[in-house]
Amino acid sequence: MLKALRMDLYRMVRTKSTYIILAAMIASCAMMIWSFYVTSAAFSSGMMGETGADMNLAALMPQTIDGYFDAFFQGNFLVLFTVIFTVIFCGAEYKHGYIKNVASVISRRTGLVISKLICIFIEIIALHALTVLGIIIGCRGFLGITEVNNVRGVVLEVIWGILMNLSVASVIMLLFIIARKTTLPMVIGIIYVLMGSTIYSLADLIVEKLFKITDFSVAEYTNMGNMLSYVNSTASQSTLIRSAIVAVVYLVVSAVVSCMLMNKKDVK
């Protein structure tokens, strides 16, 4: 497995998409901070009035660094870039025949799956680190916001974000191993990220109609649902425990099934 990991790490470091995705993450963070800065400047200069819409917009703007972490980490950017990187990284070795070289130097193909998860994990950490730096620098440098109400909550939000994104990546990797094509997992992943809330609402409606259950939420038992709706800097201990269990279950099951499929399928 160590040989496979070294080769995958080498490939990740040499691949342009690794840095393009990191750069896109920085750009997304900068755009979000800039949009808040422009809106804040408009209010300060009196360009925006006291209409209902303007007042509602002002109320939605975060007033602390915690709020900006919640706004970004409960958005789609991080998980979207995670999905894109996972598909590109897993697909590149098949596209260029690299998988044959890796498979020839390891005794068990389980190492192929684990090495990819480790590389994806490193990329996810880099994405989160850049996001944290971008938010802090943007808030302090452009918005003049320095107040942090709950440092522990922000730290836990970042750690949980890394875990849940890795869990999502493991599912996407499994889809790629099944399909052996980049199109299907990429399309499914992007649709899931962008339309997850709609899918959960529809599923909740179906459950309510069929089983007459009104207090059940599918989102609580999915990674995307927890990321978008439940895990933030003020999340309760029970929410964090539940979301961590959900993430670990998805991660372990996806990794185990991926290893089983990789051992059975021919490497082409």
C-alpha positions in Angstrom: 0.0 0.0 0.0 2.9 2.4 0.7 4.1 2.0 -2.8 0.6 2.8 -4.2 0.4 5.8 -1.8 3.7 7.2 -2.9 2.8 6.9 -6.5 -0.7 8.5 -5.9 0.9 11.3 -3.9 3.4 11.9 -6.7 0.6 12.0 -9.3 -1.5 14.3 -7.1 1.3 16.8 -6.7 2.1 16.8 -10.4 -1.5 17.1 -11.5 -2.6 20.6 -12.6 -6.2 19.9 -11.5 -5.1 19.7 -7.9 -4.0 23.3 -7.9 -6.7 24.5 -10.2 -9.3 23.3 -7.7 -7.5 25.0 -4.8 -7.3 28.2 -6.8 -11.0 28.0 -7.6 -11.7 27.6 -3.9 -9.7 30.7 -3.1 -11.5 32.6 -5.8 -14.9 31.4 -4.5 -14.0 32.5 -1.0 -12.8 35.9 -2.2 -16.0 36.4 -4.3 -18.2 35.7 -1.2 -16.2 38.1 1.0 -16.2 40.7 -1.7 -20.0 40.4 -2.2 -20.5 41.0 1.5 -18.1 43.9 1.4 -19.9 45.6 -1.4 -23.2 45.1 0.3 -21.8 46.4 3.6 -20.3 49.4 1.9 -23.6 50.2 0.2 -25.4 50.2 3.5 -22.7 52.4 5.1 -22.8 55.0 2.3 -26.6 55.1 2.4 -27.0 53.8 -1.1 -29.5 51.2 0.1 -32.6 52.4 1.7 -34.8 51.2 4.5 -37.3 49.2 2.4 -38.4 45.8 3.6 -36.1 44.0 1.1 -33.1 46.0 2.0 -33.7 45.6 5.7 -34.1 41.8 5.3 -30.8 41.7 3.4 -29.1 43.6 6.1 -30.4 41.2 8.7 -29.0 38.3 6.8 -25.5 39.6 6.7 -23.2 38.0 9.4 -22.0 40.2 12.1 -19.2 38.0 13.4 -16.5 35.7 12.0 -18.5 32.8 13.2 -21.4 33.8 10.9 -19.1 33.9 7.9 -17.9 30.4 8.7 -21.5 29.2 8.9 -22.4 30.9 5.7 -19.6 29.3 3.8 -19.4 25.9 5.4 -23.1 25.4 5.1 -22.9 26.3 1.4 -22.1 24.1 -1.6 -18.6 25.3 -2.6 -16.4 22.9 -0.5 -18.4 19.8 -1.2 -18.7 20.7 -4.9 -15.0 21.0 -5.3 -14.5 17.8 -3.3 -16.7 15.9 -5.7 -15.0 17.4 -8.8 -11.5 16.6 -7.5 -12.4 13.1 -6.5 -13.8 12.2 -9.9 -10.9 13.8 -11.8 -8.3 12.2 -9.5 -9.8 8.8 -9.7 -10.4 9.0 -13.4 -7.0 10.2 -14.4 -5.2 7.0 -13.7 -7.6 5.0 -15.9 -7.5 7.6 -18.7 -3.7 7.5 -19.0 -3.2 3.8 -18.1 -1.6 4.7 -14.8 -3.7 2.2 -12.9 -1.8 -0.7 -14.5 1.5 0.6 -13.3 0.2 1.0 -9.7 -1.5 -2.4 -9.6 1.7 -4.1 -10.8 3.7 -3.0 -7.7 1.3 -3.9 -4.9 0.1 -7.3 -3.7 -3.4 -6.4 -2.8 -5.6 -3.9 -4.6 -7.1 -2.7 -1.3 -4.2 -0.4 -1.2 -5.4 1.3 -4.4 -8.6 2.4 -2.6 -6.9 3.4 0.7 -4.2 5.4 -1.1 -6.8 7.4 -3.0 -8.7 8.1 0.1 -5.6 9.4 1.8 -4.8 11.7 -1.2 -8.4 13.0 -1.3 -8.2 13.5 2.5 -5.1 15.7 2.0 -6.8 17.7 -0.7 -9.8 18.2 1.5 -7.7 19.5 4.3 -6.0 21.9 1.9 -9.4 23.1 0.7 -10.6 23.7 4.3 -7.3 25.4 5.4 -7.5 27.8 2.5 -11.1 28.5 3.3 -10.3 29.2 6.9 -7.5 31.6 6.0 -9.6 33.3 3.3 -12.5 33.9 5.7 -10.3 35.2 8.5 -8.2 37.5 6.2 -11.3 38.7 4.4 -13.3 39.5 7.6 -10.4 41.3 9.2 -8.9 43.0 6.2 -12.0 44.0 4.1 -15.0 43.9 6.4 -13.3 45.0 9.7 -14.9 42.1 11.6 -12.7 40.7 14.4 -15.3 39.3 16.8 -15.5 35.5 17.3 -18.2 34.4 19.6 -17.5 30.6 19.7 -14.0 29.6 18.8 -14.6 26.0 19.8 -17.7 25.8 17.7 -15.8 27.1 14.6 -13.0 24.6 15.1 -15.5 21.7 15.4 -17.4 23.0 12.4 -14.1 22.8 10.3 -13.2 19.3 11.6 -16.7 18.0 11.0 -16.6 19.6 7.5 -13.4 17.6 6.7 -14.9 14.4 7.9 -18.2 14.8 6.1 -16.5 15.9 2.8 -14.3 12.8 3.0 -17.4 10.7 3.5 -19.0 12.2 0.4 -15.8 11.7 -1.5 -15.8 8.0 -0.6 -19.3 7.6 -2.0 -18.3 9.3 -5.2 -15.2 7.1 -5.5 -17.4 4.1 -5.1 -19.6 5.3 -7.9 -16.5 5.7 -10.1 -15.2 2.2 -9.4 -18.6 0.8 -10.3 -19.0 2.9 -13.5 -15.3 3.1 -14.5 -16.3 6.4 -16.2 -16.1 10.0 -15.0 -19.4 11.2 -16.5 -21.8 9.3 -14.3 -20.2 10.0 -10.9 -19.6 13.6 -11.9 -23.2 14.2 -12.9 -24.7 12.4 -9.9 -22.3 14.2 -7.6 -23.1 17.7 -8.9 -26.8 17.1 -9.0 -26.7 15.8 -5.5 -24.8 18.8 -4.2 -26.9 21.4 -6.0 -30.3 19.8 -5.5 -29.8 17.9 -2.2 -32.2 20.1 -0.3 -34.9 19.6 -2.9 -34.4 15.8 -2.9 -34.6 15.6 0.9 -37.8 17.7 1.0 -39.4 15.4 -1.6 -38.3 12.3 0.3 -39.7 13.7 3.6 -43.0 14.4 1.8 -43.1 10.8 0.5 -42.4 9.4 3.9 -45.1 11.6 5.5 -47.7 10.5 2.9 -46.9 6.8 3.0 -46.1 6.3 6.7 -47.9 9.3 8.3 -44.6 10.3 10.0 -44.3 14.0 10.4 -41.1 14.4 12.6 -38.8 12.5 10.3 -36.1 14.2 8.2 -34.0 12.3 5.7 -31.4 15.1 5.8 -30.4 14.1 9.3 -29.1 10.8 8.0 -27.1 12.0 5.0 -23.8 13.9 4.8 -25.1 16.7 2.6 -28.2 17.2 4.8 -26.0 17.6 7.9 -23.6 19.9 6.2 -26.3 22.2 4.7 -28.8 22.3 7.5 -27.5 21.0 10.9 -23.7 21.3 11.5 -22.6 24.9 12.2 -20.7 26.7 14.9 -23.6 26.5 17.3 -24.5 22.8 16.7 -25.5 20.8 19.7 -23.5 17.9 20.9 -26.2 15.4 19.9 -26.2 16.9 16.3 -22.4 16.6 16.1 -22.5 13.0 17.4 -25.2 12.0 15.0 -23.6 13.6 12.0 -20.2 12.1 12.8 -21.8 8.6 13.1 -23.5 9.1 9.7 -20.3 10.3 8.1 -18.2 7.4 9.5 -20.9 4.8 8.4 -21.0 6.1 4.8 -17.2 6.3 4.7 -16.5 2.8 6.0 -19.2 1.2 4.0 -18.2 2.9 0.8 -14.5 2.1 1.4 -15.2 -1.6 2.1 -17.4 -2.0 -0.9 -14.8 -0.2 -3.1 -12.1 -2.5 -1.9 -14.3 -5.6 -2.6 -15.1 -4.3 -6.1 -11.4 -3.4 -6.8 -10.3 -6.9 -5.9 -12.8 -8.5 -8.1 -12.7 -6.3 -11.2 -10.0 -6.5 -13.8 -7.6 -3.5 -14.0 -7.8 -2.1 -17.5 
